[in-house]
């Protein structure tokens, strides 16, 4: 059997199917084992051979992608990457798919400049490779229906492309604290678990979750309804304040800045850094420069190494650093790379990270923090 990642493409558009096939065929780690116009055709192909990864459209004839995803995840879980249109409706539905067990969201490829097409190729191929090593599990009640190689790391830019490395430690004359969080594959549900545990007067947070543009807005809005804290997609010059989390917008880098005792964010375009935009490394580097020991860095589930070097820079600047453990990570790539660099002070399961944030810098008093985080599972 081939050691390549066997991928099944399911989309009702012949143009999209062909484009995705051409994109995936450029990566020697991936092999397109088949294409299907709808879930019924896909099911017949899956009876003959089980794919390693499924690339799944949402809106299709005969059966929508969400219904097919539920069937897959209740019978024989297979890593699924959702391929969605860049629309409000598509964003909401794609986020629902993540709750049902999908691993990742990508946007459908479209004609653009040479740079745009190359970035799309990188993102789509990386999503398939990440999904191939992700943990999947059976979910929901049953619904009736008629060996992985290490990931190849290609040349990539570092945070130097956006912000020069720290030369001196940050100016530290402030008592205000800030939390910086980075996550990728599996991070949407992990962030939901973390943020819903936060009390209303939590320290200000800035978060990079690798996700396409437009989807981060829908993700932020959904979290805002679920959490006691306020959650919004970051906009340029937004102030980092207690009781609010800012989610970096997809396709834009987000940096922490400081004016006096006030922290705020700068949202900027720029090249892919560590193969991502937004990049966790960019956010963490900016925190090492402008927050120093007043920051806490958290690196969570995700493929690759984005954030590992930035977290080390934060630690060297005096920040306290946490990594999500392997047992609770969908993919242990990003946390593990940070651990191997010596960038992590504490490795914790997901359900203990929120409380440790309070303990790490004694936000108000420990008794008050524990009282206000009754929903924490320890």
Buried (B, 14 or more C-beta within 10 A) or exposed (E): EEEBBBBBBBBBBEEBBEBBBEBBEEBEBBBBBBBBBBBBBBBEBBEEEEBBBBBBBBBBEEBBBBBBBBBBBBEEBBBBBBBBBBEEEBBBBBBBBBEBBBBBBBBBBEEEEEEEBEBBBBBBBBBBBBBBBBBBEEBEEEEEBEEEEEBEEEEBBBBEBBBEEBEEEBEEEBEBBBBBBBBBBBBBBBBBBBBBBBBEBBBBBBBBBBBBBBBBBBBBBBBBEEBBBBBBBBEEEBEBBBBBBBBBBBBBBBBBBBEEEEBBBBBBEBEBBBBBBBBBBBBBBBBBBBBBBBBBBBBBBBBBBBBBBBBBBBBBBBBBBBBBBBEBBBBBBBBBBBBEBEBBBBBBBBBBBBBBBBBBBEBEEEEEBBEBBEEBEE
